[in-house]
């Protein structure tokens, strides 16, 4: 039976909540996905889904997230954020959890449970799914994104 406990503690938020969330959560690691025109960023990537656009997530973006994830131990407390804490950050969290657990469904479920408004960026997830050899990850994340839209329309957040 697969455990539903994340392999490390994680949270997701938007840019405006980073400091307070990091302090309250006790973050030991931070993944920042900012728009490329901002001065301070870790991974310069827009929330585009068209791979022909200059700052859309690339295979390299997914590789960078997964490289970061290789260093996470069970005591890690990972804060992942982007501008709104909805798309790029939730996609990165899905990739980190899928990498750590090898379970695509669990990774998506954990992120949706932590961030109900999650709409993981499909391009970033697709690149990561390919790198991880988890082809089921992209459709599961797409279903989560569709569910977030439905939850929003129902007024659940």
C-alpha positions in Angstrom: 0.0 0.0 0.0 1.3 3.4 -1.0 1.8 6.0 1.8 -0.1 9.3 1.4 2.5 11.1 3.5 4.7 13.4 1.4 8.4 12.4 1.5 9.2 15.9 2.7 7.1 18.8 4.0 6.1 21.3 1.4 3.9 24.3 0.8 3.1 26.5 -2.1 2.3 30.2 -2.1 2.3 33.4 -4.3 5.1 36.0 -4.3 3.3 38.3 -1.9 3.1 35.6 0.8 6.7 34.3 0.6 8.2 35.9 3.7 5.3 35.2 6.0 4.8 31.7 4.7 8.6 30.9 4.9 8.7 32.1 8.5 5.5 30.4 9.6 6.3 27.2 7.8 10.0 27.1 8.8 11.2 26.6 5.2 14.6 25.1 4.8 14.5 25.2 1.0 12.9 27.6 -1.4 12.1 27.2 -5.1 11.3 30.6 -6.8 9.8 30.7 -10.3 9.6 34.3 -11.3 8.8 36.2 -14.5 12.1 36.8 -16.4 11.8 40.6 -16.3 12.1 40.6 -12.5 15.5 41.3 -11.1 15.6 38.6 -8.4 14.8 35.2 -9.6 16.0 31.6 -9.4 14.3 30.1 -12.5 13.3 32.6 -15.2 10.1 31.2 -16.7 6.8 32.6 -17.7 3.5 30.8 -17.2 3.2 30.2 -21.0 2.0 26.9 -22.5 3.3 27.6 -26.0 6.8 26.2 -26.3 7.7 28.6 -29.1 7.6 31.6 -26.7 10.9 32.8 -25.4 10.3 32.3 -21.7 8.0 29.3 -21.7 9.0 26.4 -19.5 11.6 24.2 -21.2 13.1 20.8 -20.6 16.0 22.7 -18.9 13.5 24.3 -16.5 12.2 20.9 -15.5 15.8 19.5 -15.2 16.7 22.4 -12.9 13.7 21.7 -10.6 14.5 18.0 -10.6 18.2 18.6 -9.9 17.2 20.7 -6.9 14.9 17.8 -5.8 17.8 15.4 -5.7 19.2 17.2 -2.7 16.0 17.0 -0.6 16.0 14.8 2.4 13.1 13.7 4.7 13.8 16.7 7.0 13.4 19.3 4.2 10.7 21.9 4.4 10.2 23.1 0.9 8.5 26.3 0.0 7.7 26.6 -3.7 6.4 29.9 -5.1 5.7 31.8 -8.2 3.7 35.0 -8.8 0.3 33.7 -7.7 1.2 30.3 -6.3 -1.1 28.6 -8.8 0.6 27.3 -12.0 4.4 27.4 -12.2 4.9 26.7 -8.5 2.3 23.9 -8.3 3.9 22.3 -11.4 7.3 22.4 -9.8 5.8 20.9 -6.6 4.2 18.1 -8.6 7.6 17.4 -10.2 9.5 17.4 -6.9 6.9 15.0 -5.3 6.7 12.7 -8.3 10.5 12.5 -8.4 10.6 11.6 -4.6 7.8 9.1 -4.6 7.7 7.7 -8.2 3.9 8.0 -7.9 2.3 10.5 -10.3 -1.2 10.2 -8.8 0.1 10.7 -5.3 2.2 13.7 -6.3 -0.8 15.5 -7.9 -3.1 14.6 -5.1 -0.7 16.0 -2.5 -0.3 19.3 -4.3 -4.1 19.7 -4.8 -4.7 18.9 -1.1 -2.1 21.6 -0.2 -3.2 24.1 -2.8 -6.8 23.5 -4.0 -6.5 26.3 -6.6 -3.6 24.4 -8.2 -3.5 24.6 -12.0 0.0 23.1 -12.7 1.6 24.5 -15.8 1.1 21.8 -18.4 4.3 22.5 -20.4 6.5 22.3 -17.3 4.7 19.1 -16.1 5.1 17.6 -19.6 8.8 18.2 -19.6 9.2 16.8 -16.1 7.0 13.8 -16.9 9.2 13.0 -19.8 12.4 13.3 -17.8 11.0 11.2 -15.0 9.6 8.5 -17.3 6.1 9.1 -15.8 3.8 9.6 -18.9 0.7 9.5 -16.7 1.8 12.7 -14.8 0.8 15.2 -17.5 -2.8 14.0 -17.9 -3.2 13.8 -14.1 -2.0 17.4 -13.7 -4.3 18.5 -16.5 -7.2 16.9 -14.7 -6.2 18.7 -11.5 -6.1 22.0 -13.4 -9.6 21.4 -14.8 -10.8 20.5 -11.3 -9.3 23.8 -9.9 -11.3 25.8 -12.5 -14.5 23.9 -11.5 -13.8 24.5 -7.7 -13.3 28.2 -8.4 -16.5 28.4 -10.4 -18.3 26.7 -7.5 -16.9 29.3 -5.1 -14.8 26.9 -3.1 -11.8 29.3 -3.0 
